[in-house]
Amino acid sequence: MQKAYEKYKESGVEWIGNVPNHWEPIRLKFLGALYSGLSGKKGDDFRKEDSEFNHNYIPFTNIANNFEIDLEKLDSVEIFPDENQNQVEKNDLFFLMSSENYDDIGKTAILLDDTENTYLNSFCKGFRLFDNKDLDAKFLNYLLSGDVYRKILSIEAKGFTRINLQMGKIQNLPVVIPASKMEQSKIAAFLDYHTTLIDSLIDKKEKLIEKLQEQRQAIINEAVTKGLNPGAELKDSRIDWLGNIPKHWKFIKISSVAKQNQYSITGGPFGSDLKNEEFTPEGVRIIQLQNIGVGEFRDHYKIYTSEEKADELFSCNIFPGDLIIAKMADPVARACIMPDFDRRYIMASDGIRFEVNDEKVSSKFLEYAINSKYFNFQAELKSTGTTRLRIGLTEFKKLKLLLPPRAEQDIILEFLEGKDSSIKKSIDSINISIQKLKEYRQSLISEAVTGKIDVRDWQKPNDS
């Protein structure tokens, strides 16, 4: 266990607290300069692989998902010789300045490799250390990844549907660092070693979850296309990859299992019908794409509008028990059942509200069917878009549903819910252990970069 430093002093920054006696406070703007990402680009400037002016750029996901930039996960954009765009360099840090959630805002990543003619996403800012500063860039990235700094940047961010961080908040951010670059590098090496071990454990657990999810999906696919009776008489589905299906099952349009009323299958409002200025701190919750998971409602992203606006957009209202479906990938047409947190909600523009006719199909069986392989395959075929698939409401209504008789649905549903419950319990247990590892990882980073532990005498084990 690492010991503390011998002497501490007040940092002069309330939210940082005490720091080792020889560490010094300084604002980021005195350590380096921020530069902007891509500017003036249009949608058709991207992924022009055949153009001689096509260059790589770092997408925001590469920063949101990584501590170090992964050069295998770059995107491309057309940059002409007369454009004044900033190129990235080795040891640059990158800040995520705009995001759809507070978890990612202010996230940093570092470029540790040499690269040429590579640019930066427009939602990000680059940070390049001044040449005369004796500073370890990786240490600084660890520092800014610590809980203390992540929380303060999240507090400084503003916005409803899109959260933004002002450039000045980064420039004036106070940091406290060891005066010696050798000490900074030792802290970075200590964290490299320990976070690599932790990340390896997390990776193994995440791979186990992937296998369980694949197993779950295979069980669902089999049950909603073949049923549970191995002796059932079969017929040709006339779909090569699907093969035979039970003879008494029928393909029908999905629209035929909705309730027969005017608003049983509706999309969200057009963008002009629900503007940013109509969002409110509380009221009727707006359901976004981020809330729609594959068979699960994701409760982490919350924005609202007024009761009056929800009344005005009554056709876009969602009620507990309705099925909600995503028009956009990934994957396209994924679905989940709306929980009963509130009495009503509003669907955003890229979603579909589906009111199920319970006499023909149960909502849960339909959720399983829509999230199955055969239905997803249809949805992708009827979708448009290259970078991100999108299905329109009219095309969605035409998709075919493979449906057994109502009584047989209930038997299949009971089987699936039993299997699902068992697999989800295993996944939940693994996720809890992953979360604990992530919390330990974050705690270790914060303790090291704020001087709560002294790692100056730490030595990397010989067997590593």
C-alpha positions in Angstrom: 0.0 0.0 0.0 1.3 3.4 -1.0 2.1 5.9 1.8 1.2 9.6 1.8 3.7 12.5 1.3 5.3 13.9 4.5 4.1 17.4 4.2 1.0 19.0 2.7 -0.3 22.5 2.1 -3.4 24.3 1.0 -3.7 24.2 -2.8 -5.5 27.5 -2.9 -8.4 25.9 -4.8 -11.3 24.8 -2.7 -12.3 21.8 -4.7 -8.7 20.4 -4.9 -7.9 20.7 -1.2 -4.5 19.9 0.3 -1.6 18.9 -2.0 2.0 17.9 -1.4 4.1 20.8 -0.1 6.3 20.9 -3.2 3.5 20.8 -5.8 2.6 24.1 -7.5 -0.8 25.5 -8.7 -1.0 26.9 -12.3 -3.8 27.5 -14.8 -3.8 25.4 -18.0 -3.4 28.4 -20.3 0.1 28.8 -18.9 1.0 25.2 -19.8 -0.2 25.1 -23.4 -2.5 26.4 -26.0 -6.0 25.2 -27.1 -6.7 24.9 -30.8 -10.0 24.1 -32.6 -11.1 21.0 -34.5 -12.5 21.0 -38.0 -14.5 24.0 -39.1 -16.6 24.8 -42.1 -17.2 21.2 -43.1 -20.4 19.9 -44.6 -21.9 16.4 -44.5 -20.8 15.5 -48.0 -17.1 16.4 -47.1 -16.7 13.2 -45.1 -15.6 9.8 -46.1 -14.5 10.7 -49.6 -12.2 7.7 -50.0 -11.7 8.3 -53.7 -10.6 11.9 -53.3 -6.9 12.8 -53.4 -7.7 15.3 -50.6 -9.2 12.7 -48.3 -7.5 12.8 -44.8 -7.9 11.2 -41.5 -9.5 12.9 -38.5 -10.1 11.9 -34.9 -13.8 11.3 -34.2 -15.3 12.4 -30.9 -16.0 8.7 -30.0 -12.2 8.1 -30.1 -11.9 10.6 -27.3 -15.0 9.6 -25.4 -14.1 5.9 -25.3 -10.3 6.0 -24.9 -7.6 7.3 -22.6 -5.1 7.1 -25.5 -6.2 7.9 -29.1 -6.5 4.7 -31.2 -5.1 5.4 -34.7 -7.0 2.3 -35.9 -10.3 4.1 -35.3 -10.0 7.2 -37.3 -12.6 8.6 -39.7 -11.9 10.6 -43.0 -12.7 14.0 -44.4 -11.9 16.0 -47.5 -9.4 18.8 -46.7 -8.3 21.0 -49.6 -4.8 22.6 -49.8 -6.1 26.1 -49.3 -8.0 25.3 -46.1 -6.7 26.5 -42.8 -7.4 23.5 -40.6 -5.4 22.4 -37.5 -3.4 19.2 -37.6 -2.8 17.1 -34.5 0.6 16.2 -33.2 2.1 13.6 -30.9 1.5 14.3 -27.2 -1.4 16.6 -27.9 -4.4 16.3 -25.5 -7.9 16.5 -26.7 -11.0 17.7 -24.9 -14.6 16.7 -25.7 -16.3 20.1 -25.7 -19.8 19.1 -26.8 -21.8 16.0 -26.0 -25.3 14.6 -25.5 -24.6 13.7 -21.9 -22.7 15.0 -18.9 -20.7 11.8 -18.5 -18.6 12.5 -21.7 -18.3 16.3 -21.5 -14.7 17.5 -20.8 -13.4 14.0 -21.3 -9.7 14.0 -22.4 -7.5 11.6 -24.4 -3.9 11.8 -25.5 -2.2 11.1 -28.8 1.0 9.1 -28.1 1.9 8.2 -31.6 3.4 10.1 -34.6 0.9 10.8 -37.3 0.7 13.1 -40.3 -2.1 15.0 -42.0 -4.6 14.0 -39.2 -7.2 16.4 -38.0 -9.7 16.7 -35.1 -13.5 16.5 -34.8 -15.3 19.8 -34.6 -16.9 18.9 -31.2 -13.4 18.8 -29.7 -10.4 21.1 -28.8 -6.8 20.1 -29.0 -4.3 21.2 -26.3 -0.6 21.5 -27.2 2.0 22.0 -24.5 4.4 24.9 -24.8 7.9 23.8 -25.7 9.5 25.5 -22.7 7.3 23.6 -20.2 8.9 20.7 -18.4 5.8 18.7 -18.3 4.9 15.0 -18.9 1.8 15.1 -21.2 0.6 11.7 -20.1 0.7 12.8 -16.4 -1.4 15.8 -17.4 -3.9 13.5 -19.2 -4.2 11.3 -16.1 -4.6 14.5 -14.0 -7.5 15.7 -16.1 -9.1 12.2 -16.1 -9.3 12.2 -12.3 -12.6 12.5 -10.5 -11.9 16.0 -9.2 -11.4 17.5 -12.6 -14.0 15.5 -14.4 -16.6 16.7 -11.9 -15.7 20.3 -12.1 -15.8 20.3 -15.9 -19.2 18.6 -15.8 -20.5 21.4 -13.5 -19.1 24.1 -15.8 -20.9 22.6 -18.8 -24.3 24.0 -20.0 -27.2 22.8 -22.2 -30.3 20.6 -22.5 -30.2 18.4 -25.6 -26.5 19.1 -26.3 -24.2 20.0 -23.4 -21.4 22.4 -24.3 -18.2 23.4 -22.5 -16.8 26.9 -23.1 -13.2 27.2 -24.2 -12.4 29.7 -21.4 -13.4 27.1 -18.8 -10.6 24.9 -20.0 -8.0 27.7 -20.4 -8.6 29.0 -16.8 -8.8 25.5 -15.2 -6.4 25.5 -12.2 -4.2 22.4 -11.8 -1.7 21.5 -9.2 1.4 19.6 -10.4 4.7 18.3 -9.1 7.5 20.7 -10.1 9.7 17.8 -11.2 9.0 16.1 -14.6 10.6 13.0 -13.2 8.0 12.8 -10.4 5.2 13.4 -13.0 6.6 10.6 -15.2 6.8 8.2 -12.2 3.2 8.9 -11.3 2.2 8.2 -15.0 4.3 5.0 -15.0 2.6 3.8 -11.8 -0.8 4.5 -13.2 0.1 2.9 -16.6 1.0 -0.4 -14.8 -2.0 -0.6 -12.5 -4.6 0.6 -14.9 -3.4 -1.9 -17.5 -3.9 -4.7 -15.0 -7.4 -3.4 -14.1 -8.3 -2.8 -17.8 -7.3 -6.4 -18.6 -9.7 -7.7 -15.9 -12.4 -5.5 -17.2 -11.8 -6.6 -20.7 -12.1 -10.3 -19.8 -15.4 -9.6 -17.9 -16.8 -7.6 -20.9 -16.0 -10.4 -23.3 -17.9 -12.8 -21.0 -20.9 -10.5 -21.1 -20.6 -10.4 -24.9 -20.8 -14.2 -25.0 -23.8 -14.2 -22.7 -25.5 -11.6 -24.9 -24.8 -13.7 -28.0 -26.3 -16.7 -26.2 -29.4 -14.7 -25.2 -29.9 -13.4 -28.8 -29.5 -16.9 -30.3 -32.2 -18.2 -27.9 -34.5 -15.4 -28.8 -33.9 -15.8 -32.6 -34.6 -19.5 -32.4 -37.7 -19.2 -30.3 -39.4 -16.4 -32.4 -38.7 -18.1 -35.7 -38.9 -21.9 -34.9 -41.0 -22.1 -31.8 -40.4 -24.6 -29.0 -41.9 -27.7 -30.5 -39.2 -29.7 -32.3 -41.9 -32.0 -33.8 -43.9 -29.2 -35.4 -44.7 -29.5 -39.1 -42.6 -27.0 -41.1 -42.9 -25.0 -44.3 -40.5 -23.1 -46.4 -40.3 -19.4 -45.3 -39.1 -18.5 -48.9 -36.3 -16.6 -47.2 -32.9 -18.3 -47.8 -31.2 -17.3 -44.6 -34.3 -18.0 -42.4 -35.1 -21.5 -43.7 -38.1 -23.5 -42.6 -40.7 -22.1 -40.1 -43.7 -23.7 -38.3 -46.4 -24.4 -40.9 -49.2 -22.8 -38.8 -47.3 -19.5 -38.2 -48.0 -16.5 -40.4 -46.2 -13.5 -41.8 -48.2 -10.3 -41.4 -47.5 -6.6 -41.6 -46.4 -5.3 -38.3 -49.0 -2.5 -38.6 -51.8 -5.1 -38.3 -50.9 -5.8 -34.7 -51.3 -2.2 -33.6 -54.5 -1.0 -32.0 -56.9 0.4 -34.6 -56.9 4.1 -33.7 -55.5 7.2 -35.3 -52.4 7.5 -33.1 -51.4 3.8 -32.5 -48.3 4.0 -34.7 -46.8 7.5 -34.7 -43.4 9.2 -35.1 -42.1 12.0 -33.1 -42.6 15.7 -34.0 -40.7 17.4 -36.7 -37.7 19.4 -35.4 -39.6 22.7 -35.9 -42.5 21.5 -33.8 -40.3 21.0 -30.7 -37.5 23.5 -30.4 -34.6 23.7 -27.9 -36.1 26.8 -26.4 -39.2 24.7 -25.5 -37.3 22.4 -23.3 -37.9 22.8 -19.6 -36.1 21.7 -16.3 -39.2 19.6 -15.5 -42.5 18.6 -16.9 -43.3 15.9 -19.5 -40.2 13.9 -20.3 -39.0 13.7 -24.0 -37.9 10.2 -25.0 -34.7 10.4 -27.0 -32.9 7.8 -29.1 -30.4 7.3 -26.3 -33.2 6.1 -24.1 -34.2 3.2 -26.4 -32.1 0.1 -25.9 -32.4 -3.4 -27.3 -35.2 -4.7 -25.0 -34.3 -2.2 -22.3 -35.2 1.3 -21.4 -32.1 3.5 -20.7 -33.0 5.9 -18.0 -29.9 8.0 -17.9 -30.7 10.8 -20.4 -33.5 13.2 -19.3 -34.9 16.3 -20.9 -38.4 17.7 -20.6 -41.0 20.0 -22.1 -44.0 21.7 -20.6 -47.4 20.1 -20.0 -48.9 22.6 -22.5 -46.5 21.7 -25.2 -47.2 18.0 -24.6 -50.9 18.7 -25.0 -50.2 20.5 -28.2 -48.2 17.4 -29.5 -50.8 14.9 -28.3 -50.3 12.6 -31.3 -46.6 12.2 -30.2 -47.5 11.3 -26.6 -46.3 7.9 -25.2 -47.9 6.1 -22.4 -46.6 3.3 -20.0 -46.7 -0.1 -21.7 -46.4 1.4 -25.3 -43.6 0.0 -27.4 -41.0 2.6 -28.4 -38.8 2.0 -31.5 -35.7 3.8 -32.7 -35.8 5.0 -36.4 -32.0 5.2 -36.4 -29.2 2.8 -35.8 -27.5 1.3 -33.9 -29.3 -1.0 -34.4 -32.0 0.5 -36.5 -35.6 -0.4 -35.3 -34.5 -1.6 -31.9 -37.4 -1.6 -29.4 -38.3 -1.6 -25.7 -41.4 -1.2 -23.6 -42.0 2.2 -22.0 -41.8 1.9 -18.2 -44.4 3.5 -15.8 -42.1 6.2 -14.3 -44.6 8.9 -15.3 -48.2 9.0 -16.6 -47.1 10.1 -20.1 -44.1 11.1 -22.2 -43.3 12.8 -25.6 -41.5 10.9 -28.4 -38.6 12.7 -30.0 -38.3 13.1 -33.8 -36.3 9.9 -34.4 -38.6 7.5 -32.6 -41.8 5.6 -33.1 -44.6 5.0 -30.6 -46.4 1.7 -31.1 -49.6 0.9 -29.2 -50.0 -2.9 -29.2 -53.3 -4.8 -29.8 -53.0 -7.2 -26.9 -55.6 -9.5 -28.4 -53.3 -10.3 -31.3 -49.8 -10.2 -29.6 -48.4 -9.4 -26.2 -46.2 -6.3 -26.0 -43.3 -8.4 -24.6 -43.5 -11.0 -27.3 -43.5 -8.2 -29.9 -40.5 -6.6 -28.3 -38.6 -9.9 -28.6 -39.7 -10.3 -32.2 -38.7 -6.8 -33.3 -35.2 -7.2 -31.6 -34.6 -10.5 -33.3 -32.3 -11.2 -36.2 -35.0 -11.7 -38.9 -36.8 -8.5 -38.1 -33.6 -6.4 -37.8 -32.5 -7.8 -41.2 -35.7 -6.5 -42.8 -35.3 -3.1 -41.1 -31.8 -2.7 -42.4 -32.9 -3.5 -46.0 -35.6 -0.8 -45.9 -33.4 1.8 -44.3 -31.5 4.6 -45.9 -28.2 6.3 -45.1 -24.5 5.3 -45.2 -22.9 6.4 -42.0 -26.0 5.7 -39.9 -29.0 3.8 -41.0 -32.5 5.3 -40.7 -35.9 3.8 -41.4 -39.0 5.9 -42.1 -42.4 5.4 -40.4 -44.0 4.3 -43.7 -41.4 1.7 -44.4 -41.5 0.5 -40.8 -45.2 -0.2 -41.0 -44.6 -2.5 -44.0 -42.1 -4.8 -42.2 -43.3 -8.4 -41.8 -43.8 -10.0 -38.4 -43.7 -13.8 -38.1 -46.5 -14.6 -35.7 -47.6 -17.8 -33.9 -51.2 -18.2 -32.5 -51.8 -16.1 -29.4 -51.8 -19.1 -27.0 -48.4 -20.3 -28.4 -47.0 -16.8 -28.0 -47.6 -17.0 -24.3 -45.8 -20.4 -24.0 -42.8 -19.0 -25.9 -42.9 -15.8 -23.9 -42.8 -17.7 -20.6 -39.8 -19.7 -21.9 -37.9 -16.6 -23.1 -38.6 -14.6 -19.9 -37.2 -17.5 -17.8 -34.0 -17.8 -20.0 -33.7 -14.0 -20.1 -34.0 -13.6 -16.4 -31.2 -16.1 -15.8 -28.9 -14.6 -18.3 -29.6 -11.0 -17.2 -28.8 -12.0 -13.5 -25.4 -13.3 -14.7 -24.8 -10.1 -16.7 -25.9 -7.9 -13.8 -23.5 -9.7 -11.5 -20.6 -9.2 -13.9 -21.5 -5.6 -14.5 -21.4 -4.9 -10.7 -17.9 -6.3 -10.5 -16.9 -4.2 -13.6 -18.3 -1.1 -12.0 -16.3 -1.8 -8.8 -13.1 -2.2 -10.9 -13.8 1.0 -12.7 -14.4 2.8 -9.4 -11.2 1.5 -8.0 -9.4 2.5 -11.2 -10.7 6.0 -11.0 -10.0 6.3 -7.3 -6.4 5.2 -7.9 -5.9 7.8 -10.6 -7.4 10.5 -8.4 -5.2 9.6 -5.4 -2.0 9.6 -7.4 -2.6 12.8 -9.5 -3.7 14.8 -6.5 -0.8 13.7 -4.3 -2.9 11.6 -1.8 -0.3 8.8 -2.3 3.4 9.1 -2.8 4.7 6.8 -5.6 8.1 8.3 -6.1 9.8 5.1 -4.7 7.5 2.7 -6.6 9.3 0.2 -8.9 7.6 -1.8 -11.6 7.6 -5.5 -10.8 10.3 -7.5 -12.6 7.9 -10.1 -14.0 6.0 -7.4 -15.9 
